[in-house]
């Protein structure tokens, strides 16, 4: 979905809109799944990266600008624990028990008219 909002900075508001968000690349060089005691599953993803392309525009009381942008997020680490009930009373379900995510580097490039 598009991201639209405003933030107050100094003497005025900054209105922004980020649209046409597309994930263009995902790299998962290290991923592992393991079974834990009981009915839990552990997913560990290491050193992943993600690239996103988007349109953006910004407007303040002094100026407005718009263009294309790219965001590259790297050194992403995720550890997630899922649980699955062991009963046979219905369809199999899975729920997220815990999740921890960290990212190391974020590179943002904005190309605009100004």
N, C-alpha and C positions, 0 to 999 in steps of 0.2 A: 504493500500500500504506500501511497504518497505520504510524505511527512510535511506538515504545515504547522506554523506556529509563529510566536513572537517572543522576543526577549528584550528586557529593558537594560540598556547600557548608557551610562552617563546621562546625557541630556535628552535622550529619546528612545523610541522603540525601534527594534530591528525586526522586520517581518521577513520570513523565509518560506520557501517551498522547495522541496526535493521531490522530483517525480521521475517516472520511467526508470525505476530502480531495477537493475538486472545483475544477477550474479553471473560473472563471465568466466570465473575459474575457481576451482576448489582443489587443493592438494592435501592428501592425507598420507604422508610418507610413513607414519608409524601409527598403527591402530591395532588394538587387541581386545578380544572379548574373553572373559573367563567366568566360570560358574562359582558362586560363593555358597557357603553352607545355607541350608534352608532352600528358599526358592528365589534367590537373587542372582542377577546377572550384572557383571561389572564391565563397563566399556571405558577404555583408556585410549585417547587420541593424543599424539605428541607431535609437536612442531608442524602443525597444520598451517595452511594459509588460505586466504580468501580474497578475491578481487571483485569489486562492485563498480559498475558504471552507472551514471545517473545524469539527469538534467537538474539544474538548480537555478533559483533566482532569489534575489535579496532586495529589500527596499527599506530605505530609511528616509528621514525628512530631508536629507541632503542629496542622496543619490540612489540610483537603482542599477542593478547589473544582473546578468544572467549568463548561462553557458552550460558546458558539459563538465563533468567531473569524474575522477576515478579515485577509489579508496582501496588501498592494499593493506590488509591486516596479516601480519606474520607472527611466527612464534606463538601460535595458539595451542594451549594445552587444555584438554577437557577430561574430567573423570566423572562418570555418571553411574549411579547404581539404580537398577530397575528391579522391581519385584513382580513375581507372577504367582497368583494363588494356585495351590495344588489340588483344589477340589475339582470334581468333574461335573459340577451342577449346571454349567452353562458354557458359553463360548469363552475361549481363552482370552484373558485380558492381561495387560501389562501397565504398570504405573511407575512413574519416576519417583524414587525414594530420596535421592540426593544428587546434586550436580555442582561441580566446581569448575569454573572456566577462568583462565588467565590469558592475556595477550601481551606480547612483548613490544612489537613495533606497529605503528599505524602511519601510513604515508598517504597524504591527501593532496591531490593535484586538481586545481580548479582552473579551467580555461574560460575566460569571460570576455566581454566587450571592452572593459576598462583595463 
